[in-house]
């Protein structure tokens, strides 16, 4: 299986956050109020760029299921915008919903986000 990586820039309150994302074909997560697709980002990575005091604006709780877990609630944020670069292609998403996960997603593989396919 070929892994596809993208360069992502998240923006909230004028702060730009560079992220390496893995395009996740198995991510069907949606935010229940808006129905928008949700990508998942390492919480500790975000904390290095955006103080937690800035997280309250656009806060959401996102229900989810995953392998080994029947159900749970994930903290999510609505960002101002997100730019996704994949090769020569670039997409801009207004007010993307980003779920925050505790722990490490990519580790040694070098990515911090699982990008929902519907974001492209």
C-alpha positions in Angstrom: 0.0 0.0 0.0 1.4 3.4 -1.0 1.3 6.1 1.6 0.5 9.6 0.4 1.8 12.5 2.4 0.7 16.2 2.1 2.0 19.4 3.4 -0.6 21.2 5.4 -0.8 24.7 6.8 -3.4 25.4 9.5 -4.3 28.9 10.5 -6.1 30.2 13.6 -6.1 33.8 14.9 -3.3 34.7 12.5 -1.0 31.9 13.7 0.2 29.5 10.9 1.0 25.9 11.8 2.9 23.8 9.4 2.0 20.1 9.5 2.9 16.9 7.6 -0.2 14.8 7.0 -0.9 11.3 5.9 -3.8 11.0 3.5 -6.1 8.6 5.4 -8.4 6.7 3.2 -10.0 5.0 6.2 -11.0 8.3 8.0 -14.8 8.8 7.7 -15.0 11.0 10.8 -17.5 13.9 10.6 -18.4 16.7 13.0 -22.0 16.0 13.9 -23.3 19.6 13.9 -22.0 20.8 10.6 -21.5 17.4 8.9 -17.9 18.6 7.9 -15.2 16.0 7.5 -12.7 15.8 10.4 -8.9 15.4 10.1 -7.0 14.3 13.2 -3.9 16.1 14.7 -1.6 15.3 17.5 -2.6 17.5 20.5 1.0 18.0 21.7 2.1 19.1 18.3 -0.6 21.8 18.2 0.3 22.9 21.7 3.8 23.8 20.5 2.3 26.4 18.1 -1.0 27.6 19.6 -1.5 28.2 23.3 -4.4 26.2 24.8 -6.0 29.5 25.8 -6.7 30.0 22.0 -8.4 26.6 21.8 -11.8 27.6 23.3 -12.9 29.5 20.2 -14.5 27.0 17.8 -14.4 24.1 20.4 -16.3 21.0 19.5 -16.8 17.5 20.9 -16.6 14.9 18.2 -17.9 11.3 18.8 -15.8 8.6 17.2 -15.2 4.9 17.0 -11.8 3.3 16.3 -10.0 -0.1 16.3 -10.1 -1.4 19.8 -12.5 1.3 21.0 -16.3 1.1 20.5 -16.9 4.8 21.2 -15.4 7.9 22.6 -15.3 11.7 22.4 -12.5 13.7 20.8 -11.9 17.4 21.4 -12.0 19.3 18.2 -11.3 22.8 16.9 -12.5 24.8 14.0 -9.6 26.6 12.4 -9.9 29.7 10.2 -8.4 28.0 7.2 -6.3 25.1 6.0 -4.1 24.8 2.9 -3.3 21.4 1.6 -0.4 20.8 -0.8 -0.1 17.5 -2.6 2.5 17.5 -5.3 1.7 20.5 -7.5 -1.9 20.6 -6.4 -3.1 23.0 -3.7 -6.5 23.1 -2.0 -7.8 25.7 0.5 -10.4 24.7 3.1 -12.3 27.4 5.0 -13.2 26.7 8.6 -11.9 23.1 8.7 -12.7 20.9 11.7 -9.6 19.3 13.3 -9.9 16.6 15.9 -7.2 16.5 18.6 -5.7 13.1 19.6 -3.6 12.5 22.7 -0.5 10.5 21.8 1.6 10.1 18.7 0.2 9.4 15.2 3.2 9.2 12.9 6.2 8.8 15.3 9.3 8.0 13.3 7.3 8.2 10.0 7.3 12.0 10.4 3.6 13.0 10.2 1.4 14.7 12.8 -2.0 14.5 11.1 -4.4 12.0 9.5 -6.0 14.0 6.7 -9.6 13.1 5.8 -9.9 12.4 2.1 -12.9 14.6 1.8 -10.8 17.6 2.7 -9.2 17.6 -0.8 
